Amino acid sequence: MRDARIVSRCMLILDLLLPGMSGIELFHHLRETGHAVDTVVISALESELDKARKLCPEAIAFLQKPFDMGSLLTVVHSISEADT
């Protein structure tokens, strides 16, 4: 994480339950270090998504697993269109 660099426009699909650093912690770490990456938050737990909605309101979307690929592709498409 110390040596990671984001050098171009990107999007992050972030699972909330990560080993070590939580998804919410990673989201805030990226923002605090100047990397405001478009983020789609995913989790199998609705309670975790509710928590993320409150703590990460800047995220682009929140999807509960299992989700259909069409839902994710719609979000990705909307992000790519917003960039043009």
N, C-alpha and C positions, 0 to 999 in steps of 0.2 A: 504494500500500500504506500509506503514512503516514496518509492521510486516510480509510481504510476504517473503517467502523464496523459492527459486527454488533449489530443492535438487537432481533432477535427470534430465536426458536428456529429453527435451520436445520440442514441437513446438507450436507456437502461431498463431492462425488465428485472425487477427486484423482488425476490422472495423474502418475506419478512423473517422467517425462521432460519437464519444462517448460523453455521457454527462459529463460535468466537464472537464476532461483532454482529449485532442484530441488524436487520435490514433498515430499521429506523435510524440506528446509529450511523450506518453507512450513508444513508441519504443525507443526514445532517453534516457528516464529515465532508462529503463532496461539496455541499453548499458553502460550508465554512472555509474551504480551501479554494473557493472561486470557480468551482465546476458545477454550474447550474445545468445539469443534464436533464432532458425530458425523461421522466420516469413513470413507468407503469408498475404499480405495486400489486403483487399477487400473494395470496395465502389460501390455505385450505380452511382456515379458521375465521369465521365472520367476526368474532371478538377482536382478533388481531387487525382485521381490515378497519373496523370501527375506530380502534386506537390510532391506526395510521392516518385515517381521514382527519382526525383531530391534530395529530402531531406533524403531519406532512401535507398540509392543504395545497401545497404547490405542485404535488404530483399530478400528472396528466389524467390517470385513470386508476381505478382499483378493481381488480378482478378476483373473484373467488374460484379456487380450484375445486373440482375440475371445470374448466371453461372451454367453450368451443373455439376452435382456431379462428373462426369468422369474427368473433368478438375482438380478439387480439389484432387481427389484420385490419379491422375497421379503425382501431385506435392508431396503429402504425401508419395507416394511410392518411388519417387526419393530421398526424404530426408532420408527415412528409409534405402534405399540401400546404400546411401553415408555413413551412420553410421556403416555399417558392414565391 
